[in-house]
Amino acid sequence: MDLTNFLFKMSAAKDTEELWKLLLAGMDFYGFDRLLYGFSRFTTGTSVGDPNDFLILSNHKKGYLKGYVDTEHLMNSPMVKWSIQNDGACSW
């Protein structure tokens, strides 16, 4: 995969749906077959805010997402805790 071309296509995407499809295809190329992206404007130093205010994009099954997001699993997951306190990437 030509990374420069991939990033150009992503930056030229016309909407979220097109961008998400490109990201899924790009990550599949690198062996990631499941993605979960979350965004909130209401984070603090100790919380990601109310899950009802999140933008969540995922290709996980709806049942998994419902159980993960609607319970305390999301708020207590190591990835979310790490992201509250850090910026950048982390190898799990």
PyMOL Python script that loads the backbone (N, CA, C, O; Angstrom):
from pymol import cmd

cmd.read_pdbstr("""\
ATOM      1  N   MET A   1       0.847  -1.182   0.000  1.00  0.00           N
ATOM      2  CA  MET A   1       0.000   0.000   0.000  1.00  0.00           C
ATOM      3  C   MET A   1       0.887   1.237   0.000  1.00  0.00           C
ATOM      4  O   MET A   1       1.826   1.342   0.789  1.00  0.00           O
ATOM      5  N   ASP A   2       0.587   2.146  -0.868  1.00  0.00           N
ATOM      6  CA  ASP A   2       1.300   3.419  -0.928  1.00  0.00           C
ATOM      7  C   ASP A   2       0.686   4.357   0.113  1.00  0.00           C
ATOM      8  O   ASP A   2      -0.423   4.856  -0.075  1.00  0.00           O
ATOM      9  N   LEU A   3       1.408   4.595   1.207  1.00  0.00           N
ATOM     10  CA  LEU A   3       0.891   5.374   2.320  1.00  0.00           C
ATOM     11  C   LEU A   3       0.545   6.800   1.911  1.00  0.00           C
ATOM     12  O   LEU A   3      -0.469   7.334   2.361  1.00  0.00           O
ATOM     13  N   THR A   4       1.353   7.424   1.078  1.00  0.00           N
ATOM     14  CA  THR A   4       1.081   8.796   0.644  1.00  0.00           C
ATOM     15  C   THR A   4      -0.241   8.878  -0.108  1.00  0.00           C
ATOM     16  O   THR A   4      -1.043   9.780   0.136  1.00  0.00           O
ATOM     17  N   ASN A   5      -0.470   7.937  -1.021  1.00  0.00           N
ATOM     18  CA  ASN A   5      -1.717   7.907  -1.782  1.00  0.00           C
ATOM     19  C   ASN A   5      -2.906   7.635  -0.868  1.00  0.00           C
ATOM     20  O   ASN A   5      -3.965   8.243  -1.021  1.00  0.00           O
ATOM     21  N   PHE A   6      -2.726   6.709   0.094  1.00  0.00           N
ATOM     22  CA  PHE A   6      -3.781   6.394   1.053  1.00  0.00           C
ATOM     23  C   PHE A   6      -4.168   7.634   1.870  1.00  0.00           C
ATOM     24  O   PHE A   6      -5.352   7.931   2.022  1.00  0.00           O
ATOM     25  N   LEU A   7      -3.184   8.345   2.386  1.00  0.00           N
ATOM     26  CA  LEU A   7      -3.463   9.549   3.179  1.00  0.00           C
ATOM     27  C   LEU A   7      -4.097  10.647   2.329  1.00  0.00           C
ATOM     28  O   LEU A   7      -4.962  11.381   2.806  1.00  0.00           O
ATOM     29  N   PHE A   8      -3.675  10.761   1.084  1.00  0.00           N
ATOM     30  CA  PHE A   8      -4.287  11.738   0.179  1.00  0.00           C
ATOM     31  C   PHE A   8      -5.763  11.425  -0.028  1.00  0.00           C
ATOM     32  O   PHE A   8      -6.608  12.319   0.032  1.00  0.00           O
ATOM     33  N   LYS A   9      -6.072  10.149  -0.273  1.00  0.00           N
ATOM     34  CA  LYS A   9      -7.472   9.747  -0.465  1.00  0.00           C
ATOM     35  C   LYS A   9      -8.295  10.041   0.789  1.00  0.00           C
ATOM     36  O   LYS A   9      -9.422  10.526   0.699  1.00  0.00           O
ATOM     37  N   MET A  10      -7.726   9.744   1.953  1.00  0.00           N
ATOM     38  CA  MET A  10      -8.456  10.003   3.192  1.00  0.00           C
ATOM     39  C   MET A  10      -8.712  11.497   3.371  1.00  0.00           C
ATOM     40  O   MET A  10      -9.805  11.893   3.776  1.00  0.00           O
ATOM     41  N   SER A  11      -7.720  12.321   3.076  1.00  0.00           N
ATOM     42  CA  SER A  11      -7.896  13.763   3.253  1.00  0.00           C
ATOM     43  C   SER A  11      -8.866  14.356   2.229  1.00  0.00           C
ATOM     44  O   SER A  11      -9.401  15.444   2.441  1.00  0.00           O
ATOM     45  N   ALA A  12      -9.091  13.652   1.131  1.00  0.00           N
ATOM     46  CA  ALA A  12     -10.004  14.135   0.098  1.00  0.00           C
ATOM     47  C   ALA A  12     -11.407  13.550   0.231  1.00  0.00           C
ATOM     48  O   ALA A  12     -12.280  13.848  -0.584  1.00  0.00           O
ATOM     49  N   ALA A  13     -11.632  12.724   1.244  1.00  0.00           N
ATOM     50  CA  ALA A  13     -12.952  12.104   1.423  1.00  0.00           C
ATOM     51  C   ALA A  13     -14.025  13.180   1.563  1.00  0.00           C
ATOM     52  O   ALA A  13     -13.813  14.204   2.212  1.00  0.00           O
ATOM     53  N   LYS A  14     -15.173  12.935   0.949  1.00  0.00           N
ATOM     54  CA  LYS A  14     -16.252  13.931   0.931  1.00  0.00           C
ATOM     55  C   LYS A  14     -17.140  13.882   2.171  1.00  0.00           C
ATOM     56  O   LYS A  14     -17.813  14.862   2.492  1.00  0.00           O
ATOM     57  N   ASP A  15     -17.143  12.735   2.874  1.00  0.00           N
ATOM     58  CA  ASP A  15     -17.985  12.629   4.063  1.00  0.00           C
ATOM     59  C   ASP A  15     -17.433  11.544   4.985  1.00  0.00           C
ATOM     60  O   ASP A  15     -16.492  10.832   4.633  1.00  0.00           O
ATOM     61  N   THR A  16     -18.027  11.431   6.156  1.00  0.00           N
ATOM     62  CA  THR A  16     -17.569  10.471   7.160  1.00  0.00           C
ATOM     63  C   THR A  16     -17.668   9.042   6.652  1.00  0.00           C
ATOM     64  O   THR A  16     -16.775   8.235   6.911  1.00  0.00           O
ATOM     65  N   GLU A  17     -18.722   8.717   5.941  1.00  0.00           N
ATOM     66  CA  GLU A  17     -18.905   7.352   5.435  1.00  0.00           C
ATOM     67  C   GLU A  17     -17.771   6.957   4.487  1.00  0.00           C
ATOM     68  O   GLU A  17     -17.228   5.857   4.588  1.00  0.00           O
ATOM     69  N   GLU A  18     -17.423   7.846   3.578  1.00  0.00           N
ATOM     70  CA  GLU A  18     -16.333   7.567   2.639  1.00  0.00           C
ATOM     71  C   GLU A  18     -15.000   7.434   3.389  1.00  0.00           C
ATOM     72  O   GLU A  18     -14.213   6.531   3.106  1.00  0.00           O
ATOM     73  N   LEU A  19     -14.758   8.321   4.327  1.00  0.00           N
ATOM     74  CA  LEU A  19     -13.530   8.281   5.117  1.00  0.00           C
ATOM     75  C   LEU A  19     -13.436   6.983   5.914  1.00  0.00           C
ATOM     76  O   LEU A  19     -12.374   6.364   5.976  1.00  0.00           O
ATOM     77  N   TRP A  20     -14.551   6.573   6.526  1.00  0.00           N
ATOM     78  CA  TRP A  20     -14.565   5.344   7.323  1.00  0.00           C
ATOM     79  C   TRP A  20     -14.268   4.126   6.452  1.00  0.00           C
ATOM     80  O   TRP A  20     -13.506   3.250   6.860  1.00  0.00           O
ATOM     81  N   LYS A  21     -14.858   4.060   5.260  1.00  0.00           N
ATOM     82  CA  LYS A  21     -14.602   2.941   4.350  1.00  0.00           C
ATOM     83  C   LYS A  21     -13.125   2.878   3.951  1.00  0.00           C
ATOM     84  O   LYS A  21     -12.540   1.797   3.882  1.00  0.00           O
ATOM     85  N   LEU A  22     -12.539   4.028   3.695  1.00  0.00           N
ATOM     86  CA  LEU A  22     -11.117   4.070   3.358  1.00  0.00           C
ATOM     87  C   LEU A  22     -10.258   3.608   4.532  1.00  0.00           C
ATOM     88  O   LEU A  22      -9.304   2.852   4.350  1.00  0.00           O
ATOM     89  N   LEU A  23     -10.596   4.059   5.723  1.00  0.00           N
ATOM     90  CA  LEU A  23      -9.840   3.665   6.904  1.00  0.00           C
ATOM     91  C   LEU A  23      -9.949   2.159   7.153  1.00  0.00           C
ATOM     92  O   LEU A  23      -8.950   1.506   7.454  1.00  0.00           O
ATOM     93  N   LEU A  24     -11.158   1.606   7.030  1.00  0.00           N
ATOM     94  CA  LEU A  24     -11.331   0.163   7.203  1.00  0.00           C
ATOM     95  C   LEU A  24     -10.474  -0.619   6.212  1.00  0.00           C
ATOM     96  O   LEU A  24      -9.819  -1.592   6.586  1.00  0.00           O
ATOM     97  N   ALA A  25     -10.478  -0.197   4.963  1.00  0.00           N
ATOM     98  CA  ALA A  25      -9.684  -0.879   3.934  1.00  0.00           C
ATOM     99  C   ALA A  25      -8.189  -0.749   4.228  1.00  0.00           C
ATOM    100  O   ALA A  25      -7.436  -1.712   4.086  1.00  0.00           O
ATOM    101  N   GLY A  26      -7.771   0.431   4.634  1.00  0.00           N
ATOM    102  CA  GLY A  26      -6.359   0.645   4.946  1.00  0.00           C
ATOM    103  C   GLY A  26      -5.902  -0.163   6.136  1.00  0.00           C
ATOM    104  O   GLY A  26      -4.819  -0.748   6.104  1.00  0.00           O
ATOM    105  N   MET A  27      -6.695  -0.209   7.176  1.00  0.00           N
ATOM    106  CA  MET A  27      -6.314  -0.970   8.367  1.00  0.00           C
ATOM    107  C   MET A  27      -6.370  -2.474   8.115  1.00  0.00           C
ATOM    108  O   MET A  27      -5.586  -3.230   8.688  1.00  0.00           O
ATOM    109  N   ASP A  28      -7.299  -2.911   7.253  1.00  0.00           N
ATOM    110  CA  ASP A  28      -7.358  -4.323   6.872  1.00  0.00           C
ATOM    111  C   ASP A  28      -6.062  -4.737   6.174  1.00  0.00           C
ATOM    112  O   ASP A  28      -5.575  -5.851   6.367  1.00  0.00           O
ATOM    113  N   PHE A  29      -5.515  -3.846   5.372  1.00  0.00           N
ATOM    114  CA  PHE A  29      -4.242  -4.107   4.699  1.00  0.00           C
ATOM    115  C   PHE A  29      -3.146  -4.435   5.710  1.00  0.00           C
ATOM    116  O   PHE A  29      -2.281  -5.270   5.447  1.00  0.00           O
ATOM    117  N   TYR A  30      -3.186  -3.781   6.854  1.00  0.00           N
ATOM    118  CA  TYR A  30      -2.183  -4.000   7.898  1.00  0.00           C
ATOM    119  C   TYR A  30      -2.579  -5.096   8.890  1.00  0.00           C
ATOM    120  O   TYR A  30      -1.883  -5.313   9.882  1.00  0.00           O
ATOM    121  N   GLY A  31      -3.690  -5.786   8.630  1.00  0.00           N
ATOM    122  CA  GLY A  31      -4.081  -6.918   9.448  1.00  0.00           C
ATOM    123  C   GLY A  31      -5.072  -6.611  10.559  1.00  0.00           C
ATOM    124  O   GLY A  31      -5.356  -7.477  11.387  1.00  0.00           O
ATOM    125  N   PHE A  32      -5.598  -5.401  10.592  1.00  0.00           N
ATOM    126  CA  PHE A  32      -6.598  -5.047  11.597  1.00  0.00           C
ATOM    127  C   PHE A  32      -7.982  -5.227  10.987  1.00  0.00           C
ATOM    128  O   PHE A  32      -8.381  -4.458  10.113  1.00  0.00           O
ATOM    129  N   ASP A  33      -8.719  -6.245  11.448  1.00  0.00           N
ATOM    130  CA  ASP A  33     -10.025  -6.504  10.856  1.00  0.00           C
ATOM    131  C   ASP A  33     -11.171  -5.937  11.687  1.00  0.00           C
ATOM    132  O   ASP A  33     -12.317  -5.960  11.238  1.00  0.00           O
ATOM    133  N   ARG A  34     -10.895  -5.433  12.879  1.00  0.00           N
ATOM    134  CA  ARG A  34     -11.920  -4.807  13.721  1.00  0.00           C
ATOM    135  C   ARG A  34     -11.407  -3.462  14.198  1.00  0.00           C
ATOM    136  O   ARG A  34     -10.279  -3.348  14.678  1.00  0.00           O
ATOM    137  N   LEU A  35     -12.243  -2.448  14.061  1.00  0.00           N
ATOM    138  CA  LEU A  35     -11.870  -1.120  14.518  1.00  0.00           C
ATOM    139  C   LEU A  35     -12.960  -0.538  15.397  1.00  0.00           C
ATOM    140  O   LEU A  35     -14.147  -0.809  15.217  1.00  0.00           O
ATOM    141  N   LEU A  36     -12.530   0.261  16.342  1.00  0.00           N
ATOM    142  CA  LEU A  36     -13.441   0.998  17.212  1.00  0.00           C
ATOM    143  C   LEU A  36     -12.831   2.373  17.391  1.00  0.00           C
ATOM    144  O   LEU A  36     -11.768   2.519  17.994  1.00  0.00           O
ATOM    145  N   TYR A  37     -13.511   3.382  16.862  1.00  0.00           N
ATOM    146  CA  TYR A  37     -13.054   4.761  16.958  1.00  0.00           C
ATOM    147  C   TYR A  37     -14.058   5.520  17.806  1.00  0.00           C
ATOM    148  O   TYR A  37     -15.265   5.432  17.582  1.00  0.00           O
ATOM    149  N   GLY A  38     -13.564   6.253  18.765  1.00  0.00           N
ATOM    150  CA  GLY A  38     -14.444   7.063  19.592  1.00  0.00           C
ATOM    151  C   GLY A  38     -13.926   8.474  19.706  1.00  0.00           C
ATOM    152  O   GLY A  38     -12.716   8.700  19.746  1.00  0.00           O
ATOM    153  N   PHE A  39     -14.843   9.429  19.759  1.00  0.00           N
ATOM    154  CA  PHE A  39     -14.468  10.834  19.896  1.00  0.00           C
ATOM    155  C   PHE A  39     -15.480  11.522  20.797  1.00  0.00           C
ATOM    156  O   PHE A  39     -16.684  11.284  20.702  1.00  0.00           O
ATOM    157  N   SER A  40     -14.975  12.371  21.666  1.00  0.00           N
ATOM    158  CA  SER A  40     -15.834  13.177  22.533  1.00  0.00           C
ATOM    159  C   SER A  40     -15.205  14.543  22.718  1.00  0.00           C
ATOM    160  O   SER A  40     -13.988  14.660  22.855  1.00  0.00           O
ATOM    161  N   ARG A  41     -16.018  15.555  22.722  1.00  0.00           N
ATOM    162  CA  ARG A  41     -15.535  16.913  23.000  1.00  0.00           C
ATOM    163  C   ARG A  41     -15.577  17.225  24.494  1.00  0.00           C
ATOM    164  O   ARG A  41     -15.205  18.320  24.915  1.00  0.00           O
ATOM    165  N   PHE A  42     -16.029  16.267  25.284  1.00  0.00           N
ATOM    166  CA  PHE A  42     -16.280  16.537  26.699  1.00  0.00           C
ATOM    167  C   PHE A  42     -15.364  15.751  27.622  1.00  0.00           C
ATOM    168  O   PHE A  42     -15.775  15.336  28.705  1.00  0.00           O
ATOM    169  N   THR A  43     -14.126  15.547  27.196  1.00  0.00           N
ATOM    170  CA  THR A  43     -13.186  14.836  28.051  1.00  0.00           C
ATOM    171  C   THR A  43     -12.628  15.767  29.122  1.00  0.00           C
ATOM    172  O   THR A  43     -12.552  16.982  28.943  1.00  0.00           O
ATOM    173  N   THR A  44     -12.245  15.167  30.226  1.00  0.00           N
ATOM    174  CA  THR A  44     -11.559  15.893  31.295  1.00  0.00           C
ATOM    175  C   THR A  44     -10.278  15.122  31.587  1.00  0.00           C
ATOM    176  O   THR A  44      -9.965  14.160  30.885  1.00  0.00           O
ATOM    177  N   GLY A  45      -9.559  15.517  32.580  1.00  0.00           N
ATOM    178  CA  GLY A  45      -8.337  14.813  32.937  1.00  0.00           C
ATOM    179  C   GLY A  45      -8.580  13.440  33.526  1.00  0.00           C
ATOM    180  O   GLY A  45      -7.646  12.652  33.675  1.00  0.00           O
ATOM    181  N   THR A  46      -9.836  13.141  33.865  1.00  0.00           N
ATOM    182  CA  THR A  46     -10.138  11.849  34.498  1.00  0.00           C
ATOM    183  C   THR A  46     -11.282  11.092  33.831  1.00  0.00           C
ATOM    184  O   THR A  46     -11.616   9.990  34.267  1.00  0.00           O
ATOM    185  N   SER A  47     -11.897  11.658  32.777  1.00  0.00           N
ATOM    186  CA  SER A  47     -13.074  11.026  32.183  1.00  0.00           C
ATOM    187  C   SER A  47     -13.175  11.359  30.696  1.00  0.00           C
ATOM    188  O   SER A  47     -12.710  12.405  30.243  1.00  0.00           O
ATOM    189  N   VAL A  48     -13.789  10.453  29.957  1.00  0.00           N
ATOM    190  CA  VAL A  48     -14.088  10.726  28.548  1.00  0.00           C
ATOM    191  C   VAL A  48     -15.494  11.293  28.386  1.00  0.00           C
ATOM    192  O   VAL A  48     -15.948  11.520  27.265  1.00  0.00           O
ATOM    193  N   GLY A  49     -16.178  11.521  29.495  1.00  0.00           N
ATOM    194  CA  GLY A  49     -17.502  12.131  29.446  1.00  0.00           C
ATOM    195  C   GLY A  49     -18.616  11.112  29.331  1.00  0.00           C
ATOM    196  O   GLY A  49     -18.416   9.914  29.531  1.00  0.00           O
ATOM    197  N   ASP A  50     -19.779  11.611  29.009  1.00  0.00           N
ATOM    198  CA  ASP A  50     -20.993  10.800  28.902  1.00  0.00           C
ATOM    199  C   ASP A  50     -20.994  10.030  27.583  1.00  0.00           C
ATOM    200  O   ASP A  50     -20.865  10.645  26.524  1.00  0.00           O
ATOM    201  N   PRO A  51     -21.136   8.705  27.613  1.00  0.00           N
ATOM    202  CA  PRO A  51     -21.168   7.927  26.362  1.00  0.00           C
ATOM    203  C   PRO A  51     -22.256   8.386  25.380  1.00  0.00           C
ATOM    204  O   PRO A  51     -22.140   8.142  24.179  1.00  0.00           O
ATOM    205  N   ASN A  52     -23.295   9.036  25.871  1.00  0.00           N
ATOM    206  CA  ASN A  52     -24.338   9.540  24.973  1.00  0.00           C
ATOM    207  C   ASN A  52     -23.840  10.698  24.124  1.00  0.00           C
ATOM    208  O   ASN A  52     -24.476  11.048  23.130  1.00  0.00           O
ATOM    209  N   ASP A  53     -22.719  11.298  24.495  1.00  0.00           N
ATOM    210  CA  ASP A  53     -22.146  12.406  23.735  1.00  0.00           C
ATOM    211  C   ASP A  53     -21.018  11.970  22.814  1.00  0.00           C
ATOM    212  O   ASP A  53     -20.427  12.811  22.135  1.00  0.00           O
ATOM    213  N   PHE A  54     -20.699  10.672  22.772  1.00  0.00           N
ATOM    214  CA  PHE A  54     -19.606  10.169  21.940  1.00  0.00           C
ATOM    215  C   PHE A  54     -20.023  10.045  20.488  1.00  0.00           C
ATOM    216  O   PHE A  54     -21.188   9.797  20.178  1.00  0.00           O
ATOM    217  N   LEU A  55     -19.058  10.220  19.611  1.00  0.00           N
ATOM    218  CA  LEU A  55     -19.169   9.752  18.230  1.00  0.00           C
ATOM    219  C   LEU A  55     -18.411   8.434  18.217  1.00  0.00           C
ATOM    220  O   LEU A  55     -17.221   8.402  18.528  1.00  0.00           O
ATOM    221  N   ILE A  56     -19.079   7.355  17.862  1.00  0.00           N
ATOM    222  CA  ILE A  56     -18.439   6.046  17.819  1.00  0.00           C
ATOM    223  C   ILE A  56     -18.620   5.456  16.429  1.00  0.00           C
ATOM    224  O   ILE A  56     -19.735   5.353  15.918  1.00  0.00           O
ATOM    225  N   LEU A  57     -17.509   5.075  15.836  1.00  0.00           N
ATOM    226  CA  LEU A  57     -17.504   4.382  14.552  1.00  0.00           C
ATOM    227  C   LEU A  57     -16.858   3.029  14.797  1.00  0.00           C
ATOM    228  O   LEU A  57     -15.796   2.953  15.415  1.00  0.00           O
ATOM    229  N   SER A  58     -17.480   1.969  14.324  1.00  0.00           N
ATOM    230  CA  SER A  58     -16.935   0.641  14.538  1.00  0.00           C
ATOM    231  C   SER A  58     -17.492  -0.340  13.520  1.00  0.00           C
ATOM    232  O   SER A  58     -18.577  -0.147  12.971  1.00  0.00           O
ATOM    233  N   ASN A  59     -16.727  -1.394  13.284  1.00  0.00           N
ATOM    234  CA  ASN A  59     -17.237  -2.492  12.474  1.00  0.00           C
ATOM    235  C   ASN A  59     -17.434  -3.740  13.339  1.00  0.00           C
ATOM    236  O   ASN A  59     -17.564  -4.847  12.817  1.00  0.00           O
ATOM    237  N   HIS A  60     -17.454  -3.558  14.657  1.00  0.00           N
ATOM    238  CA  HIS A  60     -17.813  -4.649  15.565  1.00  0.00           C
ATOM    239  C   HIS A  60     -19.321  -4.885  15.463  1.00  0.00           C
ATOM    240  O   HIS A  60     -20.062  -4.018  14.999  1.00  0.00           O
ATOM    241  N   LYS A  61     -19.763  -6.048  15.894  1.00  0.00           N
ATOM    242  CA  LYS A  61     -21.193  -6.355  15.887  1.00  0.00           C
ATOM    243  C   LYS A  61     -21.918  -5.458  16.883  1.00  0.00           C
ATOM    244  O   LYS A  61     -21.367  -5.086  17.920  1.00  0.00           O
ATOM    245  N   LYS A  62     -23.167  -5.116  16.550  1.00  0.00           N
ATOM    246  CA  LYS A  62     -23.949  -4.200  17.393  1.00  0.00           C
ATOM    247  C   LYS A  62     -24.100  -4.709  18.827  1.00  0.00           C
ATOM    248  O   LYS A  62     -24.045  -3.924  19.774  1.00  0.00           O
ATOM    249  N   GLY A  63     -24.288  -6.009  18.985  1.00  0.00           N
ATOM    250  CA  GLY A  63     -24.435  -6.573  20.324  1.00  0.00           C
ATOM    251  C   GLY A  63     -23.190  -6.353  21.175  1.00  0.00           C
ATOM    252  O   GLY A  63     -23.292  -6.034  22.360  1.00  0.00           O
ATOM    253  N   TYR A  64     -22.022  -6.521  20.574  1.00  0.00           N
ATOM    254  CA  TYR A  64     -20.770  -6.288  21.289  1.00  0.00           C
ATOM    255  C   TYR A  64     -20.662  -4.820  21.692  1.00  0.00           C
ATOM    256  O   TYR A  64     -20.341  -4.503  22.837  1.00  0.00           O
ATOM    257  N   LEU A  65     -20.935  -3.931  20.739  1.00  0.00           N
ATOM    258  CA  LEU A  65     -20.826  -2.495  21.028  1.00  0.00           C
ATOM    259  C   LEU A  65     -21.792  -2.066  22.118  1.00  0.00           C
ATOM    260  O   LEU A  65     -21.427  -1.308  23.016  1.00  0.00           O
ATOM    261  N   LYS A  66     -23.022  -2.553  22.038  1.00  0.00           N
ATOM    262  CA  LYS A  66     -24.006  -2.182  23.048  1.00  0.00           C
ATOM    263  C   LYS A  66     -23.524  -2.596  24.440  1.00  0.00           C
ATOM    264  O   LYS A  66     -23.587  -1.812  25.387  1.00  0.00           O
ATOM    265  N   GLY A  67     -23.045  -3.827  24.552  1.00  0.00           N
ATOM    266  CA  GLY A  67     -22.552  -4.292  25.836  1.00  0.00           C
ATOM    267  C   GLY A  67     -21.314  -3.545  26.306  1.00  0.00           C
ATOM    268  O   GLY A  67     -21.142  -3.318  27.504  1.00  0.00           O
ATOM    269  N   TYR A  68     -20.467  -3.169  25.388  1.00  0.00           N
ATOM    270  CA  TYR A  68     -19.221  -2.485  25.725  1.00  0.00           C
ATOM    271  C   TYR A  68     -19.452  -1.019  26.084  1.00  0.00           C
ATOM    272  O   TYR A  68     -18.889  -0.515  27.056  1.00  0.00           O
ATOM    273  N   VAL A  69     -20.276  -0.344  25.301  1.00  0.00           N
ATOM    274  CA  VAL A  69     -20.492   1.094  25.503  1.00  0.00           C
ATOM    275  C   VAL A  69     -21.519   1.367  26.602  1.00  0.00           C
ATOM    276  O   VAL A  69     -21.346   2.298  27.389  1.00  0.00           O
ATOM    277  N   ASP A  70     -22.577   0.572  26.664  1.00  0.00           N
ATOM    278  CA  ASP A  70     -23.659   0.842  27.614  1.00  0.00           C
ATOM    279  C   ASP A  70     -23.369   0.358  29.033  1.00  0.00           C
ATOM    280  O   ASP A  70     -24.192   0.541  29.930  1.00  0.00           O
ATOM    281  N   THR A  71     -22.225  -0.248  29.239  1.00  0.00           N
ATOM    282  CA  THR A  71     -21.843  -0.694  30.583  1.00  0.00           C
ATOM    283  C   THR A  71     -20.584   0.063  30.989  1.00  0.00           C
ATOM    284  O   THR A  71     -20.116   0.943  30.266  1.00  0.00           O
ATOM    285  N   GLU A  72     -20.057  -0.278  32.119  1.00  0.00           N
ATOM    286  CA  GLU A  72     -18.828   0.365  32.584  1.00  0.00           C
ATOM    287  C   GLU A  72     -17.576  -0.187  31.908  1.00  0.00           C
ATOM    288  O   GLU A  72     -16.472   0.278  32.190  1.00  0.00           O
ATOM    289  N   HIS A  73     -17.729  -1.177  31.017  1.00  0.00           N
ATOM    290  CA  HIS A  73     -16.558  -1.752  30.345  1.00  0.00           C
ATOM    291  C   HIS A  73     -15.775  -0.687  29.584  1.00  0.00           C
ATOM    292  O   HIS A  73     -14.546  -0.651  29.658  1.00  0.00           O
ATOM    293  N   LEU A  74     -16.462   0.166  28.865  1.00  0.00           N
ATOM    294  CA  LEU A  74     -15.794   1.216  28.096  1.00  0.00           C
ATOM    295  C   LEU A  74     -15.009   2.133  29.023  1.00  0.00           C
ATOM    296  O   LEU A  74     -13.823   2.375  28.801  1.00  0.00           O
ATOM    297  N   MET A  75     -15.656   2.636  30.045  1.00  0.00           N
ATOM    298  CA  MET A  75     -15.025   3.609  30.931  1.00  0.00           C
ATOM    299  C   MET A  75     -13.862   3.011  31.725  1.00  0.00           C
ATOM    300  O   MET A  75     -12.959   3.740  32.136  1.00  0.00           O
ATOM    301  N   ASN A  76     -13.872   1.695  31.945  1.00  0.00           N
ATOM    302  CA  ASN A  76     -12.829   1.051  32.741  1.00  0.00           C
ATOM    303  C   ASN A  76     -11.786   0.314  31.910  1.00  0.00           C
ATOM    304  O   ASN A  76     -10.899  -0.335  32.465  1.00  0.00           O
ATOM    305  N   SER A  77     -11.882   0.408  30.598  1.00  0.00           N
ATOM    306  CA  SER A  77     -10.931  -0.322  29.756  1.00  0.00           C
ATOM    307  C   SER A  77      -9.547   0.329  29.825  1.00  0.00           C
ATOM    308  O   SER A  77      -9.437   1.549  29.942  1.00  0.00           O
ATOM    309  N   PRO A  78      -8.500  -0.484  29.751  1.00  0.00           N
ATOM    310  CA  PRO A  78      -7.138   0.067  29.810  1.00  0.00           C
ATOM    311  C   PRO A  78      -6.855   1.069  28.695  1.00  0.00           C
ATOM    312  O   PRO A  78      -6.131   2.042  28.906  1.00  0.00           O
ATOM    313  N   MET A  79      -7.426   0.837  27.494  1.00  0.00           N
ATOM    314  CA  MET A  79      -7.166   1.747  26.376  1.00  0.00           C
ATOM    315  C   MET A  79      -7.754   3.126  26.641  1.00  0.00           C
ATOM    316  O   MET A  79      -7.123   4.141  26.349  1.00  0.00           O
ATOM    317  N   VAL A  80      -8.964   3.160  27.193  1.00  0.00           N
ATOM    318  CA  VAL A  80      -9.609   4.448  27.471  1.00  0.00           C
ATOM    319  C   VAL A  80      -8.875   5.154  28.605  1.00  0.00           C
ATOM    320  O   VAL A  80      -8.619   6.356  28.529  1.00  0.00           O
ATOM    321  N   LYS A  81      -8.540   4.417  29.644  1.00  0.00           N
ATOM    322  CA  LYS A  81      -7.795   5.028  30.753  1.00  0.00           C
ATOM    323  C   LYS A  81      -6.472   5.608  30.257  1.00  0.00           C
ATOM    324  O   LYS A  81      -6.085   6.705  30.659  1.00  0.00           O
ATOM    325  N   TRP A  82      -5.779   4.875  29.383  1.00  0.00           N
ATOM    326  CA  TRP A  82      -4.522   5.350  28.836  1.00  0.00           C
ATOM    327  C   TRP A  82      -4.742   6.614  28.010  1.00  0.00           C
ATOM    328  O   TRP A  82      -3.970   7.567  28.111  1.00  0.00           O
ATOM    329  N   SER A  83      -5.795   6.621  27.193  1.00  0.00           N
ATOM    330  CA  SER A  83      -6.034   7.755  26.300  1.00  0.00           C
ATOM    331  C   SER A  83      -6.413   9.028  27.060  1.00  0.00           C
ATOM    332  O   SER A  83      -6.175  10.132  26.571  1.00  0.00           O
ATOM    333  N   ILE A  84      -6.995   8.885  28.238  1.00  0.00           N
ATOM    334  CA  ILE A  84      -7.330  10.057  29.041  1.00  0.00           C
ATOM    335  C   ILE A  84      -6.062  10.756  29.520  1.00  0.00           C
ATOM    336  O   ILE A  84      -6.014  11.983  29.614  1.00  0.00           O
ATOM    337  N   GLN A  85      -5.050   9.969  29.817  1.00  0.00           N
ATOM    338  CA  GLN A  85      -3.844  10.510  30.415  1.00  0.00           C
ATOM    339  C   GLN A  85      -2.710  10.747  29.431  1.00  0.00           C
ATOM    340  O   GLN A  85      -1.688  11.321  29.806  1.00  0.00           O
ATOM    341  N   ASN A  86      -2.862  10.317  28.175  1.00  0.00           N
ATOM    342  CA  ASN A  86      -1.764  10.379  27.220  1.00  0.00           C
ATOM    343  C   ASN A  86      -2.230  10.806  25.833  1.00  0.00           C
ATOM    344  O   ASN A  86      -3.421  10.763  25.527  1.00  0.00           O
ATOM    345  N   ASP A  87      -1.291  11.214  25.011  1.00  0.00           N
ATOM    346  CA  ASP A  87      -1.506  11.488  23.594  1.00  0.00           C
ATOM    347  C   ASP A  87      -0.594  10.564  22.805  1.00  0.00           C
ATOM    348  O   ASP A  87       0.425  10.099  23.315  1.00  0.00           O
ATOM    349  N   GLY A  88      -0.960  10.303  21.571  1.00  0.00           N
ATOM    350  CA  GLY A  88      -0.094   9.527  20.721  1.00  0.00           C
ATOM    351  C   GLY A  88      -0.495   8.089  20.587  1.00  0.00           C
ATOM    352  O   GLY A  88      -1.676   7.752  20.678  1.00  0.00           O
ATOM    353  N   ALA A  89       0.479   7.238  20.370  1.00  0.00           N
ATOM    354  CA  ALA A  89       0.232   5.817  20.135  1.00  0.00           C
ATOM    355  C   ALA A  89       0.818   4.988  21.256  1.00  0.00           C
ATOM    356  O   ALA A  89       1.742   5.415  21.948  1.00  0.00           O
ATOM    357  N   CYS A  90       0.270   3.804  21.427  1.00  0.00           N
ATOM    358  CA  CYS A  90       0.758   2.870  22.426  1.00  0.00           C
ATOM    359  C   CYS A  90       0.648   1.465  21.855  1.00  0.00           C
ATOM    360  O   CYS A  90      -0.382   1.105  21.284  1.00  0.00           O
ATOM    361  N   SER A  91       1.677   0.685  22.000  1.00  0.00           N
ATOM    362  CA  SER A  91       1.649  -0.693  21.544  1.00  0.00           C
ATOM    363  C   SER A  91       1.100  -1.565  22.657  1.00  0.00           C
ATOM    364  O   SER A  91       1.669  -1.605  23.748  1.00  0.00           O
ATOM    365  N   TRP A  92       0.013  -2.259  22.404  1.00  0.00           N
ATOM    366  CA  TRP A  92      -0.591  -3.114  23.426  1.00  0.00           C
ATOM    367  C   TRP A  92      -0.063  -4.506  23.277  1.00  0.00           C
ATOM    368  O   TRP A  92      -0.442  -5.395  24.040  1.00  0.00           O
TER     369      TRP A  92
END
""", "prot")
cmd.dss("prot")
cmd.show_as("cartoon", "prot")
cmd.util.cbc("prot")
cmd.orient("prot")
